Amino acid sequence: MLTKREDIRNVAIIAHVDHGKTTLVDKMLRQSGVFRENQEVQERVMDSNDIERERGITILSKNTAVFYKDTKINIVDTPGHADFGGEVERVLKMVDGVVLVVDAFEGAMPQTKFVLMKALELDLPVLVCINKIDRPEARPDEVIDEVLELFMDLDASDEQLDCPFVYASARDGYAVLDLDDEKKDMTPLFETIVNYIPAPTGDPEANTQVLISTIDYNEYVGRIGIGKVDNGCLKVNQDVVIVNHHDPDFSKKVRISKLYEFDGLNKVDVTEAGIGSIVAISGISDIRIGDTICAPDDPVAIPFQKISEPTIAMNFMVNDSPLAGQEGKYITSRHIRDRLFRELNTDVSLRVEETDSPDCFKVSGRGELHLSVLIENMRREGYEFAVSKAEVLYRTDENGKKTEPMEQAYIDVPDEFTGVVIEKLSQRKGELMNMTSISGGYTRLEFHIPARGLIGYRGDFLTDTKGNGIMNTVFDGYEPYRGDIEYRRLGSLIAFEDGESVTYGLFSAQDRGALFIGPGERVYSGMVIGACSRTEDIELNVCKKKHLTNTRSSSADEALILTPPRILSLEQALDFIDTDELLEVTPEHLRIRKKILDPTARKRAAMHK
């Protein structure tokens, strides 16, 4: 018989990137007594990964739990970025309602629409939290209208439309039900969650059923499956069977050796968990997302949507440049292979395939950010390798025609830059679908564009809008191939010989374009040292010293003035490289190089194209 578990609420916090989800969870943790009064806790404590903290984005969904009066509230903090949308889709199967966080100034953004659509499809009740009402330019009343319009666009039911609204400032740690109320603490938000989000239901007498929605990984215990107990109960030392909705023939008997529940930021050992509990299970080595843990006598798999397929791929390979192996700790193909396959333990949207070469692996992901985060993580861990330019994954439809992934791009730019953005994206096969004026002298452009048209565009975009533009993209299915796109109009400046760059050589090279290196840096033949101001590649000798004569001293060089080099970040380097180039990634350097280092062999290959 179905019963409700009134002492638990399971909610996911969903929102567009940077609308304040993680800060909101932070304040809920602090105000529920998870930390001692005098305990020092860093900001955005849920973003535990270094890259998450530096970039201010959430990459992996995180589980936590707070107690409000007698109710335990299990909270899942989800990513807001489209590249990590696979995380959001899965965790919604674990909760009974969502808190949709919307910025009181920016309003409903593309990712707000994406995450809300997923929640409504699963028929989950939605509590809307208008965050950042402390911003001077906040416009909460207009934002509420935008959110309700979004609900109607997504065909929400009458019950879903009749959702409660809470106003909050996560940064200042308060929530109110009415803008005129006294601004004290988060109590109104806690109260609304307990009163509006339904308690989990299930049949405690039925056979055990737990759907694994997230995978965590720990060096000591291996894979940890996280999911909600839908029916029955789960106990330590219980014999269970693992089945999977998308793999009907799969069945495996295991024993539950370790069981945890969440309390604040910690996992606590429990011996038993009942319906509605969100649990972590360790000790099952090959547990996967979408697996259902069942009682052995009548195993029934819980339906589960398929994970979004990757749309973009790049090759990861052993670094074979003349400077290879001098900076990295892990440099062999075995090291790179083990690390990439280990990433599959936690990242379900990633694919890793072996290629014809034992030194090269094809890695597919949801977008450039998805793959660049993996590259940055590996680099920090001491890996040295090379990566190729990102390329989209094409498909063939039932008529045998080539199709490609499309994106819906939403771009907010100051009015004076709209012309240049429209021109650039039109050249990249983008189709302008909508153009609306928004507050503060900004225009919102909506484009339908092939995913490959956005590869390498972000750097241009920031330059063209002087850093004031905001671009968000959402995957929009596969459509017929749109024709060739010219990626890069500028050629490369290429080093002519091995050695160390000197001021004299760089001074004569800087007239040809923008340099990426300064004096005193090691270079090798075939290494890209700058962007040419023309369309062709030019080879230069930056190691060339001035010949001394009787009348000239070596100190005469000091009068040469160099323009400071343009130091590329990882994203900028990935954007810049062309199809015949590689990015050499080491813990200390990012170097762009030609795939074929020898100039004669390179010219010969170009002629045979």
Buried (B, 14 or more C-beta within 10 A) or exposed (E): EEBEBEEBBBBBBBBBBBBBBBBBBBBBBBBBEBBEEEEEEEEBBBBEBEBBBEBEBBBBBBBBBBBBEEBBBBBBBBBBBBBBBBBBBBBBBBBBBBBBBBBBBBBBBBBBBBBBBBBBEEEBBBBBBBBBBBBEEBBBEEBBEBBBEBBEEBEBEEEBEEBBBBBBBBBEBBBBBEEEEEBEEBEBBBBBBBEBBEBBBBBBEBBBBBBBBBBBBEEEBBBBBBBBBBBBBBBBEBEBBBBBBBEEEEBEEBEBEBBBBBBBBEBEEBEEBBBBBBBBBBBBEEBBBBBBBBBEEEBEBBEBBEBBBBBBBBBBBBBEBBBBEBBBEBBBBEBBBEBBEEBBBBBBBBBBEEEEEEBBBBBBBBBBBBBBBBBBBBBEEBBBBBBBBBBBBEBEEEEEEEBBBBBBBBBBBBEEBBEBBBEBBBEBBBEBEEEEEEEEEBBBBBBBBBBBBBBBBBBBBBEBBEEBBBBBBBBBEBEEBBEEBEBBEBBBBBBBBBBEBBBBBBBEBBEBBBBBBBBEBBBBBBBBBBBBEEEEBBBBBBBBEBEEEEEEEEEEBEEBEEEEBBEBEBBBBBBBBBEBBBBBBBBEBBBBBBBBBEBEEBEEBEEEE
